[in-house]
């Protein structure tokens, strides 16, 4: 699906082998960019590269990345710059969480809360810090952080009734902090050729129970819960030169759920 030109832009997507990451990697490659699918599951990133490479030869690469490791991030930056001479953008998209993530508030332990915030928010900070320093050294770059509508609105707990699901308290803390982290980095690096923006999707279809989907969709304008592809246009806009004067902004894509 060709939308906006990313001609020869080198874009790293963290969590590139995941549900949303795969869509972003394909979209970047199909619109002229070179997508680096960086994932802690390197085997999955390699499989994705082989699968998508048939349609986008030479435009998708696999890379190993642990966003909680500075050494891993710096190695990725160095290797990508050596191969391409630069990095134009990074999408902070990984979604690390521990085995207890997703529990209801009363069942969340202090240790689990801290571990999930540390991995997810801390990892986003490390990626943003190290890539922005590299961008500054090369004279510019573009960072897109993935947040959520629940970064800016209170949870609608009623949509989870009758299901084993909830809106995790860690998620609210993490994603709201990512929006503010975006503004902080945009301000800190203002005037250096670096821009930093945020994309906040609503819920993404992933086999959720019918009762949940019906309740969720009742708050939307037309389609209801969206797919990763429904967020692709907004991402490509933020990565393209069409948004070159945007920085420090948070773009919501949720079919009106947050209204």
Secondary structure, 3 states (H helix, E strand, C coil): CCCCCCCCCEEEEECCCCHHHHHHHHHHHHCCCEEEEEECCHHHHHHHHHHHHCCCCCCEEEEECCCCCHHHHHHHHHHHHHHHCCCCEEEECCCCCCCCCCCCHHHCCHHHHHHHHHHHHHHHHHHHHHHHHHHHHHCCEEEEEECCHHHCCCCCHHHHCCCCCCCCHHHHHHHHHHHHHHHHHHHHCCCCCEEEEEEEECCECCCCCHHHHHHHHCCCCCCCCECHHHHHHHHHHHHCHHHCCCCCCEEEECCCCCC
